[in-house]
Amino acid sequence: MSRTEHDFRQRPESNRRRTDRQEPGRRNGSGRRPEEQRPAERTRRNRGAQPVRRRRKRRRKQAVKGLLLSAVLLTTLLVLGAAGFLRYLKAADAKTMYAALYETEHYNQDQYQGELFASELCVAAGDVVLNGFNGDPTLHAAGLFDVNQKQVLYADRIHEELYPASTTKLMTAYLALKHGNLEDVVTVSETAVSFVDPEASLCGLQVGDQLSLYDLLCGLILHSGNDNAAVIAEHIGGSQEGFVEMMNQEALSLGATHTHFQNPHGLHEDGHYTTAYDLYLMFNACIQDQRFIDIISMKSYHATLTGMDGSIRTEDWPASNYYSAGLADPPAGVNVIGGKTGTTDQAGSCVILYNLDSTGRPLISVVMGADHKDLLYSDMSQILSAGTAGS
């Protein structure tokens, strides 16, 4: 027999699992019941169980409170949502009723009583063919507009952005008529006559000269004086830069959305451009003022100037367009009232005119970018002849 087996037999009780659980009423070896044997241990167990029960009780209370709070919030949200929905339905019903009432009262009535912006203007989205004129591909653009009938009679690239040269002065004249007092006496500044460009067309103004705004305007329109443009710009706009801002704002207000000015006279600058159609818009605005028509009708203008030293001199400013100057004959049945010219190397030769046909119908004609003056007026005469045929 091994030692292990011997120990097991000698101590059989040591290999049995002991337990504290006894049969009811049975006493242990000490003669006492188990519950009577270890009161301290039982007390410790009871004390340990009490905090657990308290925590469970608190958790149950907190859970109940959370459920109650959630129920209250949910109920509140439902009530508010229902109230908002009812309010929305009520407002929608009111709008529907108002719309129905308005439609009943105003059905088939004209609501807009004003005039649309373009209702008084000639409008064309693209080129328009003119019978009797085959066009000239060497030109930059050309157009003929019936002022009364609001009709584009001829259009060749009228929406292309081009250099305008001195036709720029149309906007300068328009702003002078709109914002200036033609009786004002204006003094010529040094900056207004500081032109070094050999292409600059000048009226011969000198620093310190004094003359009326009307004198300046006549020299600007007829003789295309760049110095006159600068003096007018400073007088009306406070500075040439300030006046240019006015020019661009006014161009937009007239609908000339493809125009941007950099100066008041038209000498070449990058970013200084317009279109044949925008020139029509500006010229059409100018002829609404009879004073403008009176000026362009002149063959020349004699200005009286007072020098810085008080001396008085006169200047003769002849019209620059060939029809007014007698250098070109208008076609039969056409009376060329006058207009505005412009020429630079980049822009070519340009002119825009106010004309009357044999019936007195007013027409605006424009040619831009001719290679030379003779071609400019030859093409212009052909356009006017074709446009007035049969009138």
matplotlib code that plots the C-alpha trace (Angstrom):
import matplotlib.pyplot as plt

x = [0.0, 1.4, 1.8, -0.9, -3.5, -2.5, -3.0, -6.3, -7.6, -6.2, -7.8, -11.0, -12.7, -10.0, -10.9, -14.5, -15.9, -17.1, -20.1, -21.7, -25.2, -26.8, -30.1, -32.8, -32.7, -29.4, -26.6, -23.0, -20.2, -20.1, -23.8, -25.1, -27.0, -25.0, -27.0, -26.2, -22.6, -21.4, -23.5, -20.7, -20.3, -24.0, -24.0, -21.2, -23.1, -26.3, -24.3, -22.7, -26.1, -27.7, -25.7, -26.4, -30.2, -30.0, -28.2, -30.7, -33.5, -31.9, -31.4, -35.1, -36.1, -33.8, -35.1, -38.7, -37.8, -36.1, -39.1, -41.5, -39.3, -39.0, -42.8, -43.3, -40.9, -42.4, -45.9, -44.7, -43.1, -46.2, -48.4, -46.2, -45.9, -49.6, -50.1, -47.6, -49.1, -52.6, -51.2, -49.5, -52.7, -54.6, -52.0, -52.0, -55.8, -55.6, -53.1, -55.2, -58.3, -56.4, -55.0, -58.4, -60.0, -57.2, -57.5, -61.3, -61.0, -58.0, -58.3, -57.6, -56.5, -53.2, -51.0, -48.0, -48.7, -45.1, -42.9, -40.3, -36.7, -36.2, -39.7, -38.4, -35.2, -34.2, -33.2, -31.4, -29.6, -27.4, -26.8, -29.6, -29.3, -30.1, -31.4, -29.2, -26.1, -23.9, -21.8, -18.1, -16.0, -13.2, -15.2, -15.3, -19.0, -22.0, -25.6, -28.7, -31.6, -35.1, -35.6, -39.4, -40.2, -37.7, -36.4, -32.8, -32.7, -29.1, -26.7, -23.2, -21.3, -23.0, -22.4, -18.6, -16.5, -14.3, -12.1, -14.4, -11.8, -13.4, -17.0, -16.3, -17.1, -20.8, -20.9, -18.9, -21.4, -24.4, -23.1, -22.3, -25.9, -27.4, -25.4, -23.9, -25.0, -24.1, -23.7, -21.0, -17.6, -14.9, -11.1, -8.7, -6.3, -2.8, -3.7, -6.5, -4.1, -1.2, -1.6, 1.5, -0.2, 0.4, -3.1, -4.8, -7.3, -7.2, -9.1, -6.1, -7.1, -4.4, -3.8, -5.8, -8.3, -11.8, -14.8, -18.4, -19.4, -21.5, -18.3, -16.5, -19.4, -19.5, -15.8, -16.1, -18.9, -18.0, -14.2, -13.6, -11.3, -9.6, -8.6, -12.3, -13.2, -10.6, -11.8, -15.4, -14.6, -12.8, -15.6, -18.4, -16.7, -14.2, -11.4, -11.0, -10.9, -14.1, -15.8, -14.8, -16.6, -19.7, -19.3, -19.3, -22.2, -24.3, -23.4, -24.8, -27.9, -28.5, -28.1, -24.6, -23.4, -20.5, -18.9, -16.1, -14.3, -10.9, -10.8, -13.3, -11.8, -11.2, -7.4, -6.4, -6.1, -6.4, -9.7, -11.4, -14.1, -17.7, -19.8, -21.7, -25.0, -23.9, -22.9, -26.4, -27.8, -25.7, -26.3, -30.1, -30.0, -28.2, -30.7, -33.5, -32.0, -32.7, -29.6, -27.5, -29.3, -28.8, -25.0, -24.5, -26.4, -23.7, -21.1, -18.6, -18.5, -16.7, -15.7, -14.6, -12.0, -10.4, -6.8, -5.0, -3.7, -7.2, -6.8, -9.7, -9.3, -11.6, -11.2, -13.0, -13.9, -15.3, -17.3, -15.1, -17.6, -17.2, -20.9, -21.1, -17.7, -18.8, -16.2, -18.7, -22.2, -25.0, -27.2, -30.2, -33.2, -31.1, -30.4, -27.4, -28.0, -24.7, -22.9, -19.7, -16.4, -13.5, -10.2, -7.2, -4.8, -6.4, -10.1, -9.8, -12.1, -15.5, -18.6, -22.2, -24.8, -28.3, -30.2, -33.6, -35.0, -37.3, -40.3, -38.6, -38.1, -35.2, -32.4, -29.2, -26.3, -23.0, -19.8, -16.8, -13.3, -12.9, -9.4, -9.6, -11.9, -13.0, -14.1, -15.8, -18.1, -18.5, -19.9, -22.0, -23.6, -24.4, -26.0, -28.1, -29.1, -30.2, -31.9, -34.0, -34.8, -38.5, -39.2]
y = [0.0, 3.3, 6.2, 8.2, 5.4, 5.0, 8.7, 8.6, 5.7, 7.1, 10.5, 9.9, 13.1, 15.3, 14.3, 15.2, 18.7, 20.4, 22.7, 25.0, 24.0, 21.6, 19.9, 21.9, 21.4, 19.6, 20.8, 20.8, 19.3, 22.3, 21.6, 24.9, 25.7, 27.3, 30.6, 30.6, 29.7, 32.8, 36.0, 38.3, 36.8, 37.1, 40.7, 41.5, 39.9, 41.9, 45.1, 44.4, 43.7, 47.0, 49.4, 47.1, 47.3, 51.1, 51.5, 49.3, 51.3, 54.6, 53.3, 52.3, 55.7, 57.4, 55.2, 56.0, 59.8, 59.5, 57.7, 60.4, 63.2, 61.6, 61.1, 64.8, 66.0, 63.7, 64.9, 68.6, 68.0, 66.3, 69.2, 71.8, 70.0, 69.6, 73.3, 74.3, 72.0, 73.4, 77.0, 76.1, 74.7, 77.8, 80.1, 77.9, 78.1, 81.9, 82.2, 79.9, 81.9, 85.2, 83.9, 82.7, 86.0, 88.0, 85.8, 86.3, 90.1, 90.6, 87.8, 89.1, 92.5, 94.2, 94.4, 96.2, 99.7, 101.0, 100.6, 97.9, 99.2, 98.2, 99.1, 102.5, 101.1, 99.3, 95.8, 93.1, 90.0, 89.5, 90.7, 92.2, 92.2, 95.5, 95.2, 97.2, 97.0, 94.0, 94.9, 95.6, 93.0, 95.4, 97.4, 96.6, 97.1, 99.1, 99.7, 101.6, 102.3, 103.6, 105.9, 106.2, 102.6, 101.2, 98.9, 97.8, 98.2, 97.0, 95.3, 94.0, 92.9, 95.6, 93.7, 93.2, 95.1, 97.7, 100.7, 103.8, 106.5, 110.0, 108.7, 108.3, 112.0, 111.2, 110.1, 113.1, 115.4, 113.5, 114.0, 117.6, 118.2, 116.1, 117.5, 120.8, 124.4, 125.5, 129.1, 128.2, 129.9, 127.2, 127.8, 125.5, 123.6, 122.5, 118.8, 119.3, 120.4, 118.1, 116.0, 114.4, 112.0, 113.1, 111.7, 114.1, 116.4, 119.7, 122.9, 125.0, 125.6, 127.1, 127.0, 129.7, 130.2, 130.9, 130.0, 128.8, 125.2, 125.7, 126.8, 123.7, 121.5, 122.9, 122.4, 118.8, 117.7, 119.6, 119.7, 116.7, 118.6, 116.2, 119.2, 120.3, 116.8, 116.9, 120.4, 119.2, 116.1, 118.0, 120.6, 118.0, 115.1, 117.0, 115.1, 113.1, 109.9, 110.8, 111.7, 108.4, 106.6, 108.6, 107.7, 104.0, 104.2, 106.1, 103.6, 100.8, 102.8, 103.3, 99.6, 99.9, 96.8, 96.1, 99.5, 100.5, 103.8, 104.7, 108.4, 111.1, 111.7, 108.3, 108.3, 104.7, 102.7, 99.0, 98.3, 101.3, 99.8, 99.9, 98.4, 99.9, 99.1, 100.7, 103.8, 103.8, 103.7, 106.6, 108.7, 108.0, 109.3, 112.5, 113.3, 113.4, 116.8, 119.4, 121.3, 118.4, 118.4, 122.2, 121.8, 118.9, 120.9, 123.6, 123.6, 125.3, 127.2, 130.5, 130.5, 133.5, 132.8, 135.0, 134.2, 134.1, 137.7, 139.0, 139.1, 138.0, 135.8, 133.8, 130.2, 128.7, 125.0, 123.5, 120.3, 117.2, 115.0, 115.2, 115.8, 118.9, 120.1, 119.8, 117.1, 114.4, 114.5, 112.7, 110.4, 111.9, 112.2, 112.2, 115.1, 114.5, 116.6, 115.9, 113.5, 112.5, 111.2, 109.3, 108.1, 106.3, 103.7, 100.9, 102.0, 103.0, 105.7, 105.9, 108.1, 108.1, 110.3, 111.7, 111.8, 112.5, 110.9, 112.6, 112.1, 113.4, 109.9, 110.1, 107.5, 106.8, 105.4, 104.2, 102.9, 101.7, 100.7, 101.9, 101.8, 105.5, 108.4, 108.1, 104.5, 105.5, 108.0, 105.9, 103.0, 105.4, 106.9, 103.4, 102.3, 105.5, 105.2, 101.6, 102.3, 105.1, 103.6, 103.9, 106.5]
z = [0.0, -1.0, 1.4, -0.3, 0.1, 3.7, 4.5, 2.8, 4.9, 8.1, 7.5, 5.6, 6.9, 5.5, 1.9, 2.2, 1.3, 4.4, 4.4, 6.8, 5.8, 8.3, 8.4, 10.3, 14.1, 13.9, 16.1, 15.1, 17.2, 19.6, 20.5, 18.9, 15.7, 13.0, 13.2, 16.9, 16.4, 14.3, 15.1, 14.2, 10.7, 10.1, 11.2, 8.8, 6.0, 6.8, 7.0, 3.6, 2.0, 3.2, 0.9, -2.1, -1.3, -0.9, -4.3, -6.0, -4.5, -5.7, -9.2, -9.3, -8.2, -10.7, -13.5, -12.6, -12.6, -16.0, -17.5, -16.1, -17.4, -20.8, -20.9, -20.0, -22.7, -25.3, -24.4, -24.6, -28.0, -29.3, -28.1, -29.6, -32.9, -33.1, -32.3, -35.0, -37.6, -36.9, -37.1, -40.5, -41.8, -40.7, -42.4, -45.6, -45.7, -45.3, -48.1, -50.3, -49.6, -50.3, -53.6, -54.7, -53.8, -55.6, -58.7, -58.7, -58.4, -60.8, -63.4, -66.9, -65.7, -66.8, -63.7, -65.1, -66.4, -66.9, -70.0, -70.4, -70.6, -74.2, -75.4, -76.6, -78.2, -81.3, -80.5, -82.5, -81.1, -84.2, -87.8, -89.9, -93.7, -95.5, -99.1, -101.5, -99.3, -99.5, -96.5, -96.2, -94.4, -93.9, -91.4, -87.7, -87.3, -88.8, -88.1, -89.1, -86.6, -87.2, -84.2, -84.4, -85.4, -82.9, -85.6, -86.5, -90.3, -90.6, -88.2, -88.8, -85.7, -83.7, -80.4, -80.8, -78.3, -80.1, -79.4, -79.8, -80.3, -79.9, -80.1, -76.4, -76.2, -76.6, -73.0, -71.9, -73.7, -72.3, -68.7, -69.3, -70.5, -67.7, -64.7, -65.8, -66.1, -69.6, -68.4, -65.9, -66.5, -66.3, -65.8, -67.7, -65.4, -66.2, -66.1, -68.6, -71.3, -70.7, -73.8, -75.3, -77.7, -81.3, -82.2, -79.7, -81.4, -79.6, -79.5, -78.4, -74.8, -72.6, -68.8, -67.1, -70.0, -69.0, -71.1, -70.7, -70.3, -73.5, -75.4, -74.1, -75.2, -78.7, -79.2, -77.7, -80.1, -83.3, -83.3, -81.0, -78.6, -76.2, -74.1, -73.9, -72.7, -69.9, -68.8, -68.8, -66.8, -64.1, -63.9, -63.7, -61.9, -59.7, -61.4, -64.6, -62.6, -60.8, -64.1, -65.7, -62.8, -63.7, -67.3, -66.6, -64.2, -66.7, -69.5, -67.4, -66.6, -70.4, -71.0, -72.6, -70.8, -73.2, -72.6, -70.3, -70.3, -69.0, -70.0, -71.1, -74.6, -76.2, -76.7, -76.8, -73.6, -73.0, -71.3, -73.0, -75.3, -76.5, -79.3, -82.2, -80.5, -77.2, -79.2, -80.6, -77.0, -75.9, -79.1, -78.8, -75.2, -76.4, -79.1, -76.6, -75.6, -78.2, -77.1, -78.4, -81.7, -82.0, -81.5, -83.9, -86.6, -86.7, -89.4, -87.0, -83.7, -82.8, -79.2, -77.1, -74.5, -71.7, -71.1, -67.8, -68.4, -69.2, -72.9, -75.1, -78.1, -80.4, -81.6, -84.7, -84.2, -87.4, -87.4, -88.0, -89.9, -93.6, -94.4, -92.2, -93.4, -97.0, -97.8, -98.5, -100.1, -98.4, -100.6, -102.3, -100.0, -96.8, -94.6, -92.3, -89.2, -87.6, -85.3, -83.8, -85.3, -83.9, -85.2, -83.8, -85.2, -83.1, -83.7, -87.3, -88.6, -86.9, -87.2, -85.8, -87.3, -86.8, -90.1, -91.5, -94.7, -97.2, -95.0, -91.9, -90.4, -88.0, -88.4, -86.5, -88.5, -87.3, -89.0, -87.0, -88.1, -91.6, -93.0, -94.1, -94.1, -97.8, -97.2, -94.0, -95.7, -98.8, -96.8, -94.7, -97.8, -99.2, -95.9, -95.8, -99.4, -99.0, -95.8, -97.2, -100.6, -101.3, -98.6]

ax = plt.figure().add_subplot(projection="3d")
ax.plot(x, y, z, "-o")
ax.set_aspect("equal")
plt.show()
